[in-house]
Amino acid sequence: MSMMYCLRLAKDDEISSFLKDPESIEDWLFNDEPDAQLNKAWHGIHFVLTGSQWEGDEPNCFLLAGGSSIGDLDVGYGPARALTSGQVKEFSAAISNLGKDDFKNRFDKNAFEKNEIYPQGWKSTKDEESIDFLYSNFVTLKEFLESAKTKSYGAIVWLQ
């Protein structure tokens, strides 16, 4: 089964409500489709942005770290996390100027394999194909964050 990274827009007051009542997130998450998905590229994008397997400096780490965990309810592969509208703005600003050349310069298939970056198999794929895969999903992330920023929304993110 594949691990897919999902993102949904959320108002800050919705986020506050979910943090107070984590059980309420489940119906909200699964009654609608995500606003965006990063498919299987989420871990690779995080690694390109942070150079870290799971952590990194804020705001570049916000795909996998930072924000607030919404309780401990497993919504697929662990709990959902919330990024406030302020955090979304920080994240958007931090990555807004990154382009495909940045991904080319930061992509190292040996480092991806050594760090077990999902979905593995990086060595068996041509670099250009891997970069295209990562970058096209990164563009989806940038567009999602820009939309959230424009609307002054935060985000709920989760793996399913």
C-alpha positions as CSV (number, residue, x, y, z in Angstrom):
1,M,0.0,0.0,0.0
2,S,1.3,3.5,-0.9
3,M,1.7,6.3,1.6
4,M,0.1,9.4,0.1
5,Y,0.6,12.9,1.6
6,C,-2.6,14.9,1.8
7,L,-3.2,18.6,2.5
8,R,-6.5,20.5,3.2
9,L,-7.1,24.1,3.8
10,A,-8.3,25.0,7.3
11,K,-9.2,28.2,9.0
12,D,-7.3,29.0,12.2
13,D,-10.5,28.7,14.2
14,E,-11.1,25.2,12.8
15,I,-7.5,24.3,13.7
16,S,-8.1,25.5,17.2
17,S,-11.2,23.4,17.4
18,F,-9.4,20.3,16.2
19,L,-6.6,20.8,18.7
20,K,-9.2,21.0,21.5
21,D,-11.2,18.0,20.2
22,P,-8.8,15.8,18.2
23,E,-11.5,13.1,17.6
24,S,-13.5,15.6,15.5
25,I,-10.7,15.6,12.8
26,E,-11.6,12.2,11.4
27,D,-15.0,13.1,9.9
28,W,-13.6,16.4,8.6
29,L,-10.7,14.7,6.9
30,F,-12.6,11.9,5.2
31,N,-15.8,13.6,4.2
32,D,-14.1,15.4,1.4
33,E,-11.2,14.9,-0.9
34,P,-7.9,16.6,0.1
35,D,-7.3,19.9,-1.6
36,A,-3.9,18.7,-2.7
37,Q,-1.8,15.5,-2.7
38,L,2.0,15.1,-3.0
39,N,1.6,11.5,-3.9
40,K,4.7,9.5,-3.1
41,A,7.0,12.5,-3.5
42,W,6.5,13.9,0.0
43,H,9.5,12.3,1.6
44,G,11.8,13.3,-1.3
45,I,10.6,16.9,-1.2
46,H,11.2,17.1,2.5
47,F,14.7,15.7,2.1
48,V,15.5,18.2,-0.7
49,L,14.2,21.0,1.5
50,T,15.9,20.0,4.7
51,G,18.7,17.5,4.0
52,S,17.1,15.5,6.9
53,Q,15.3,12.3,6.9
54,W,12.5,13.4,9.3
55,E,13.4,16.7,10.9
56,G,15.1,19.9,9.8
57,D,14.8,23.6,10.5
58,E,11.5,25.5,10.4
59,P,9.8,26.4,8.2
60,N,11.4,24.1,5.6
61,C,10.6,21.0,7.8
62,F,6.9,21.7,7.9
63,L,6.0,18.8,5.6
64,L,7.1,16.3,8.3
65,A,7.8,18.2,11.4
66,G,6.6,21.3,13.2
67,G,3.1,22.6,13.5
68,S,0.9,20.9,16.0
69,S,-0.1,17.2,16.2
70,I,-3.8,16.8,16.3
71,G,-4.0,14.4,19.2
72,D,-2.8,10.9,18.7
73,L,-5.6,9.6,16.5
74,D,-4.1,7.5,13.7
75,V,-5.6,8.8,10.4
76,G,-3.6,6.6,8.2
77,Y,0.1,6.7,9.1
78,G,0.0,8.6,12.4
79,P,-1.9,11.7,13.5
80,A,-2.7,14.7,11.3
81,R,-0.8,17.9,11.9
82,A,-2.0,21.5,11.8
83,L,-0.1,24.4,10.4
84,T,-1.6,27.8,11.3
85,S,-2.1,30.5,8.7
86,G,1.1,32.2,10.0
87,Q,3.1,29.0,9.6
88,V,1.7,28.5,6.1
89,K,2.9,32.0,5.2
90,E,6.4,31.3,6.5
91,F,6.6,28.0,4.7
92,S,5.3,29.5,1.4
93,A,7.8,32.4,1.7
94,A,10.7,30.0,2.4
95,I,10.1,27.9,-0.7
96,S,8.7,30.4,-3.1
97,N,11.9,31.1,-4.9
98,L,13.0,27.5,-5.3
99,G,13.0,26.2,-8.8
100,K,13.8,23.1,-10.8
101,D,17.5,24.0,-10.8
102,D,17.5,23.9,-7.0
103,F,16.0,20.4,-7.1
104,K,18.7,19.3,-9.7
105,N,21.4,20.7,-7.5
106,R,20.1,19.1,-4.3
107,F,19.1,15.7,-5.7
108,D,21.6,13.0,-4.8
109,K,20.2,9.5,-5.5
110,N,22.9,7.9,-3.3
111,A,21.9,10.1,-0.3
112,F,18.2,9.3,-1.0
113,E,19.0,5.6,-0.9
114,K,21.3,5.8,2.1
115,N,18.6,7.7,4.1
116,E,15.9,5.4,2.9
117,I,13.8,8.2,1.4
118,Y,10.3,6.9,0.5
119,P,9.4,5.4,-2.0
120,Q,12.9,3.9,-2.4
121,G,14.3,2.7,-5.7
122,W,15.9,6.0,-6.5
123,K,19.0,4.4,-8.0
124,S,17.0,2.5,-10.5
125,T,15.4,5.6,-12.0
126,K,17.1,8.2,-14.2
127,D,18.0,11.4,-12.3
128,E,15.9,13.5,-14.7
129,E,12.8,11.4,-14.1
130,S,13.3,11.5,-10.3
131,I,13.8,15.3,-10.4
132,D,10.7,15.8,-12.7
133,F,8.6,13.6,-10.3
134,L,9.8,15.5,-7.2
135,Y,9.5,18.9,-8.8
136,S,6.1,18.5,-10.3
137,N,4.8,17.5,-6.8
138,F,6.7,20.4,-5.3
139,V,4.9,22.8,-7.7
140,T,1.6,21.3,-6.3
141,L,2.8,22.1,-2.8
142,K,3.8,25.7,-3.7
143,E,0.4,26.3,-5.4
144,F,-1.4,24.9,-2.3
145,L,0.6,27.1,0.1
146,E,0.0,30.2,-2.1
147,S,-3.7,29.5,-2.2
148,A,-3.8,29.1,1.6
149,K,-1.7,32.2,2.1
150,T,-3.9,34.3,-0.2
151,K,-7.0,33.2,1.7
152,S,-5.3,33.5,5.1
153,Y,-5.9,29.8,5.8
154,G,-3.8,27.3,7.6
155,A,-3.5,23.6,6.6
156,I,-4.1,20.2,7.9
157,V,-1.6,17.6,6.6
158,W,-1.5,13.9,7.0
159,L,-0.3,10.6,5.5
160,Q,-2.8,8.0,4.3
